[in-house]
Amino acid sequence: MMNFNIYNSLMLAGAIQGIAFTVVVLLSKKYRSESNFYLLALIAVFSFNILEYYSIDTGLISRNTFYRYLYIPVANLVPVFLYFYTLKLIYPEKKITAKQKFLYFPFIFWFVALFVYKILAIFYPEIFPKNYSVLETILYFHELNCSLFIIFMSLYALRKVAKFEKSKKKDQNSRTKPELLWLKFFLFSIFILLFAFFIYAAYCDVKQIEPEFYFLWIAMAIEIYFFGHIGIYKFGINEEREQIRQYALSTKNPIDKVKVSDTLNKNIPEFVKFIVEDKNYMDSSLTLEKTADNLNLSPSYLSRIINQEMGITFTDFVNKKRVEEAASYITNPEFSKYTLVAIGLEAGFNSKSAFNASFKKFTGKTPGEFRKELFNKVD
């Protein structure tokens, strides 16, 4: 008889949500990429793993039948897909190497070993007992090892992200930089969750008590599905930013031409050229110090002549150009369906809040209000 409780209901809901999410995203051409393939594979594998344990916890399938015939050690694929997703997200142009594919070995080993064990148990029951408890004990240690594998790979993936960010900081020509704070938090939280689980399991083993895994499954499900949605959302934004970037590079924008009076300080034309014509205002990491260094001036002197000669602060001048750039995208029918976040980030703002505040300051409207008013006029 099936045994339902709140934990079983949450496990089933999580598994169904994960599978549905995977199918929906796979059917969408917009989100097709190698990084998303590994993200969806991670969610699908974890959902399948939850369904495996849901089936025996509720009595849908007997433990003996489950372990003897149905169990597949897919948990070993979780750290692999987690690591490959991270790699393809930060290095989409690089292929997964043959050496990296050796990470599949633990899954292959356990799959083959369990398959052989099951076959031998059928034909040689006197040597390999059919009682599931022997196999269940083996798999208990297998899952502890798998937890260590995930802990290691999450830390290794974090190291890759940190190395990538460090290289991007040195690349002054790279303006379109994926925001990876959410990914670092995702990887670190998985490490903390699995590390806590491993300590708990070891404690239960020492005390010889039966560990409860419900919290782990529910927490992992929430973790993976929540960040899975964020990952897909971030991918969509980055794809839109790339399309905007290609358009900006291939099209001359009228806002990139600013007339400067001959009577102004001789350094002002160079400043305007660096900010506007060279489109450095689209660099979200641009600072007064960086600009002054490029012009071989001191930051205090540059700030003073901008205020005196142009009647505006450095920050306002840069943000005004960013607002004009963003407005040119919003008014372009080609980008009518693009998210305002992607437009703001590509225009040079480093956050949605900064974009909204500056846009309202210089136009009197938020980007959303500006777009809505524009569409109403068209209608």
ZIWOUR-V957233 format. One record per helix or strand of 3 or more residues. SS is the DSSP state (h for helix, s for strand). FROM is the first residue (numbers start at 1). TO is the last residue. If there is no record, write none. Layout:
ss=<SS:SS>
from=<FROM:FROM>
to=<TO:TO>
This chain:
ss=<h:h:h:h:h:h:h:h:h:h:h:h:h:h:h:h:h:h:h>
from=<6:29:34:63:75:100:132:181:214:254:266:280:288:299:314:333:340:352:367>
to=<26:31:57:70:90:123:170:207:250:256:277:282:294:310:330:335:347:363:378>
